[in-house]
Amino acid sequence: MGKLVATKRKKDHGSLVKSIVSAELETGEHVELIYDRDAHTTALVMRKGKAWRIVKSIEDRHQTLVPLSADNNMLQHGVVLFPSAPEDYGSQATLIDDLAAYIHRYVDLEEGCERLIAYYILFTWVFDHFNELPYLRIKGDFGTGKTRFLQIVGSVCYRPIFANGASTISPIFHMLDTFGGTLIVDEADFRFSDETAEIAKIFNNGNVRGMPVLRAQATRDRDFNPRVFQVFGPKVIAMRGDYADAALESRFLTLLSKRKRLRDDVPINLPATYSAEALALRNKLLAYRLTTYGQFAPLQRLSGSKFSYRESQILIPLFSIIEDESERKHLCQFVTKMVQARLGDQ
């Protein structure tokens, strides 16, 4: 479940130094990277008993673990977002209420969507407990709020990777393999129109653990040396249409975004304060991840639901993290209506 990103030889006593964004220690404790943008520093945080321990390095398995440098371009330019320090979140119910309120403040959605999205965001922070997962998609024409949705939702997901500015598909493979977070893609059906097969590989392989993508890579000696890229992880995307592949379509939880009059209390332009709100929520979500690490297992089935086998397969991991049984049943009913509405819209 750990993510190691670079290795070098330490000069003083010869032990290996590994730069990381997360790792599971030999002791069973989990470590995560934190990033203070104002101080331009990174550190590692782990939960020790009931307290948090923040350190610059950790000795583990005859090696020294250090955080990824604050000089990394992805951190400096906000392409990948991290928490700055763990903060108390209260309870899962309180955290879901906080997330739903944050979404409601900045995005105009159909009634019932906010709590489902809040649970998906929470799921992204513990997705590595599961072997399968769903993707979240918002679908609609231009001018229906899809980009705003990605900004708000993406900014509080686990290690969000904003791929919108990628000029080609290649950086996305590298970022997913390096950071192992949540891929956020706007205009997923148009932005990579010339590389549809490549983005489809990420989506087709990325919702099941152990299904990496192989890409050709030549060495300096022109030897053929395929590179393995790990692409497993949550994906939040916006698009206007559908993919032709029915199997790929079945991996998405799809929200429909339609033209309508914007709610009066939703700001047309995002205030400067929204990023601070998102950071505070990421800090609470980090505490949630560290506190609950290793505690989740998939349900055997969704009781009382009428979902197909494929729908149940991708929904079970998401619903497995919901503590409140009545909330689980309510969301099952909502997702059933959402699936029916999507089928009727085709």
QUIMO-V416512 format. One record per helix or strand. SS is the DSSP state (A for helix, B for strand). FROM is the first residue (numbers start at 1). TO is the last residue. If there is no record, write none. Layout:
BEGIN
ss=SS from=FROM to=TO
ss=SS from=FROM to=TO
END
This chain:
BEGIN
ss=B from=3 to=9
ss=B from=16 to=24
ss=B from=30 to=36
ss=B from=41 to=48
ss=B from=51 to=55
ss=B from=57 to=60
ss=B from=63 to=67
ss=A from=73 to=76
ss=B from=80 to=80
ss=A from=92 to=106
ss=A from=113 to=124
ss=A from=127 to=129
ss=B from=132 to=132
ss=B from=135 to=139
ss=A from=146 to=154
ss=B from=160 to=162
ss=A from=163 to=165
ss=A from=170 to=179
ss=B from=182 to=185
ss=A from=193 to=205
ss=B from=208 to=208
ss=B from=213 to=215
ss=B from=218 to=218
ss=B from=224 to=224
ss=B from=227 to=229
ss=B from=235 to=239
ss=A from=246 to=249
ss=B from=252 to=256
ss=A from=274 to=292
ss=A from=309 to=320
ss=A from=325 to=345
END
